[in-house]
Amino acid sequence: MTSVFDLAPEASPVPVVPVVVIENAADAVPLARALVAGGLPLVEVTLRTPAALDAVRAIAAEVPGAVVGAGTVVSAAGVADAVGAGARFLVSPGWTERLLGAMRDSGLPFLPGVSTTSEVVALLEQGVEDLKFFPAEAAGGVPYLKSLAGPLPQARFCPTGGVSLASAPAYLSLPNVGCVGGTWMLPPDALAARDWARVETLAREAAALRGPVSVRSR
């Protein structure tokens, strides 16, 4: 199965996955276009609002440069809904055996959420190496992930939760981090004003973090 870390349309890895909460489905397409234009083609739409699935459908249908995924997937029903809407990857804040089975059965790349060493080991036992580290800052941040690289080098993470433009480079410098998830390129005032030009500028700034990233080959 293709890894979420390898979904970028271009050869170089994408350092940041924007985590998007969409209240109005009409904003989905221009928002996604701004992110893609800024160099961030992977777009995680969280299933936290009534508009989320319509937003995934719209981006999948109308923004060919975007690789749209569904985040905050917390049930087998959520997996089915995301797949039906056209999501190309799945992200969960945590995992259970049932949820993991549904994500695996979907055939899509997925990132189950972890915050403890035991959860990482349990997933590695099941052959799952690509993981979301959440909530990253609250769960130990860079020092915690750095400490996991030695005993568990096969695990690869997308830290999400409290990551900022200032802290992202430290995460991306770690050998076991493939990308980070963040919202800083989507400030609430810019979204409220539908200032897509500003979103594009902030996305371009985030995409420029690509330089330090070193994603190990499969």
N, C-alpha and C positions, 0 to 999 in steps of 0.2 A: 504494500500500500504506500502511496506517495505520502511523504511527511508534510505537515503544515508548513514546516520551515523551508520546504522546497517548492512552494506553490507560486512564487513570484514569476510573472511572465518573462522577466529578464533573467539573465544568467546569474547576476549578483544577488545575494540575499537581501531581503528587506529587514532593516533593523527594528522597525516599529510597526505594530499593528494597532491602528486607531480603534478604540473601543467606543462605539457610537450608541447613544440612547436617542431614539427618534420619537418625538411626540406627534409629529405631523408627517404622514407618509409622503405628502407633496414635497417635503424638503429632502427626501432620500436621494433622488437623482442628482440635483445640483450639488449636494454635499459630497456624494461619492465622486462626482466629476472633479470637484476641487481637490479632494484627497489624491486621486489618481494623477491629476495634473501636477501636484506637488511631489510626486514620486512615491506615494504610499498606496499601492494597488490592493493590498489585502485590507478588507474592511470588515470588522466584526460588529454586527448589529445585535445588540443585546435584546433578548426576549423579555423585556421588562415593561413594555407598553403595549396597548392595544394596536398601535400602528406598526409594530415591529415586523410582523410577517409580510404585510403589504409592502413595507420598505424593502425587505429582502427580495421580494418578487420584482419590484420596480428596478432595483439595482441590477439584478440578474438579467433582466430583459433589456435595459436601456443604457447600461454603462459597460460596453464590451471590454474596456481596459481594467475593470474591477474584478477582483476575486472576492466575492461576498460570502461571509460565513455567519453563523448564528452563535451568539454567546449567551451566557446564563441559561444554558440547557440543563435542566434539572430533573427531567423525567423521560421515560420512553415515549410518551405522547409528544413531548417537546421535540424529540429527535425526529419523529415522523412528520410533525408540522414543518420543521426546518427543511427537511429533505423535500417535502412537497412544494415548499416555496422557492426552491432552487438554490439553497445554500450549498456551498462547495467545501465547507469545513465546519466543524463543531467545536465549541469550547464550553466547558463546564467549570463552575467554581469548586466543585468537589466531585466525589464519585461513590457509587454503590455498585454492587455486582450487577444489579438489574440495569442500571444506567450504562455501565460499561459495556454490557452485552448489547444493548440497543445501539450504542454508538459504533461498536465494532460491526454489527450486522448491517449498519447503514451503508457501508462501503466507502464512506467519506473519511478523509483524514480528521483526526480529532485530538484535542488536548484535554485530558481529564485533570481537574484541579487537585493539588496536594499542598499541604503545609507542614507535614511531619516526615521524618526519615522513614518511619514504619509504613506510611502510605506509599512512599517512593519504592521501597523494597517490595511491597505487595504487588504493585503494578509491574515492576521489573520481572517478578515471578511469572506474570502472565504475558510477558513479551512486549509490554508497552513501555517505550523509552522516551517518548515525546510528551512532556508534561507542562501544565500551567502551574506556576508557583504563586499561590494566592492565599491571603492578601500579602503581597511581597514585603512591603515595608514593615507592616505589623508583625509578620511571621519571622522576622530576623534579617531580611534584606540581603545585601551583598555579603556580609560576613557568614551568614548561614549557608548560602549557596556555595561560597568558596570552600567551606568546610566539607560539603558533600562531594566535591569534585574528586577528592582522593579516593575514598572508599567506594563511591558509586559513579565512576567515570562514564558509564554508558548512558546515564540519564541526562537528558537535555531539556532545558527549561525555557519557558516564556514567562518571566516575572511580570505580574500585573497587580496593581493595587497600590496607589501612592507613588508610583514611578513618575518622575518629572524629567524635563529637559536637562536639569542639572545633575540628577542622579543616574540617568540612563547610561552615560558612558561607562560608569563603573560596573554596571551590570553587564554591558556588552563586551567588556574586556575579559570577562570570565570564560574559560574554555567550555563550560557546560551550559552556556546561555546562547540560544539561537536567535532570539529577538526579545523585545519587551512589548508589553501592551500598555497603552496610555491614552489619556484624554486631554493632555495639555494643548494639543493642536486644535481642540474643539472648545474654546472658552464659551461659557454660557451667553455672554453678551454678544459675541459674534454670531452664535446660532440664532439668538433672538432677533438680531438685526438682519439675518440672512446675508451676512457679510462673507460671501464665499471667497472673495479675493483674499481676505485676511486668513481664512482657513487654508487656502492654497499656500500662502506665504509661510504659515506656521508648519504645514506639512513638509514643505521643501526644507525647512530648517531641521526638522526631525529626520528626513531622509538623508541629510548630509552626515548623520551619525553612522552611515554605512561603513565608512572608512575603517574604524577599529574592529569591525565584526569579523570573526573567524569561525565559520560554521563547519564543523567537521563533516567529512564526506561519509556517505552511507556505503 
